[in-house]
Amino acid sequence: MTASMLHELFTNEEAAFQFALQSDMLYVNGQCEECDGSYQLYTDEYKKNQHYLKCTKCSSKRSILHNSIFTRTKLKINVVLHLLYC
């Protein structure tokens, strides 16, 4: 990665989210703990965190950060990636 790409990754939360998604750092397409269905990624532009997971079988919802390295963090994804890089 070039310096400008790293700068974009560490300063832009959406770019960091897309990087984490493409790098399989998020639990997208995981298995639901309640019914063994599979999770799908959904977007709701009216929520603070627009992305979330929803089970295709029982419709339970989880944070997009569920079961990932970002679970229970109060930091933004771009900040966590910057800390990991350092």
C-alpha positions in Angstrom: 0.0 0.0 0.0 1.2 3.5 -0.8 1.3 6.2 1.8 -1.7 8.0 0.3 -3.7 4.7 0.5 -2.7 4.2 4.1 -3.7 7.9 4.9 -7.1 7.3 3.4 -7.5 4.1 5.3 -6.6 5.6 8.6 -8.6 8.9 8.2 -11.8 7.7 6.4 -14.1 5.4 8.4 -16.0 4.2 5.3 -12.7 3.3 3.5 -11.6 1.5 6.6 -15.0 -0.4 6.7 -14.6 -1.4 3.1 -11.1 -2.6 3.7 -12.1 -4.7 6.7 -15.0 -6.1 4.7 -12.8 -7.1 1.7 -10.1 -8.5 4.0 -12.6 -10.8 5.8 -12.1 -9.0 9.1 -15.9 -8.9 9.7 -18.4 -11.7 10.5 -20.4 -11.3 7.3 -22.0 -14.6 6.1 -21.5 -16.1 9.5 -23.8 -18.5 11.3 -26.6 -17.3 13.6 -26.2 -18.5 17.2 -29.9 -18.7 17.7 -31.1 -20.8 14.8 -28.1 -21.8 12.8 -29.2 -19.7 9.8 -26.8 -17.4 8.0 -26.2 -13.7 8.4 -26.5 -11.3 5.5 -25.2 -7.7 5.4 -27.8 -5.0 5.4 -27.6 -1.2 5.3 -29.9 1.3 7.0 -29.0 4.9 6.1 -31.0 6.2 9.0 -29.0 4.5 11.7 -25.7 5.8 13.2 -23.9 2.7 12.2 -25.5 2.0 8.8 -24.3 -1.6 8.4 -25.7 -4.5 10.4 -26.1 -8.3 10.1 -29.5 -10.0 9.9 -30.2 -13.7 10.0 -32.0 -15.0 6.8 -33.9 -17.6 8.9 -35.0 -16.0 12.2 -34.4 -12.3 11.3 -32.3 -11.6 14.4 -30.0 -8.6 14.1 -26.4 -8.2 15.1 -23.8 -5.5 14.9 -21.6 -5.6 11.8 -18.7 -5.8 14.4 -20.1 -9.0 16.0 -17.5 -11.7 16.4 -14.7 -9.7 14.8 -11.5 -8.1 16.0 -13.6 -4.9 16.5 -16.1 -6.5 18.9 -16.8 -4.3 22.0 -14.5 -1.5 20.9 -15.6 2.1 21.3 -13.0 3.2 18.7 -13.9 3.7 15.0 -12.7 1.0 12.6 -10.1 3.3 11.0 -8.6 4.0 14.4 -8.3 0.3 15.3 -6.7 -0.4 11.9 -4.2 2.4 12.5 -3.3 1.0 15.9 -2.9 -2.5 14.5 -0.6 -1.1 11.7 1.6 0.7 14.3 
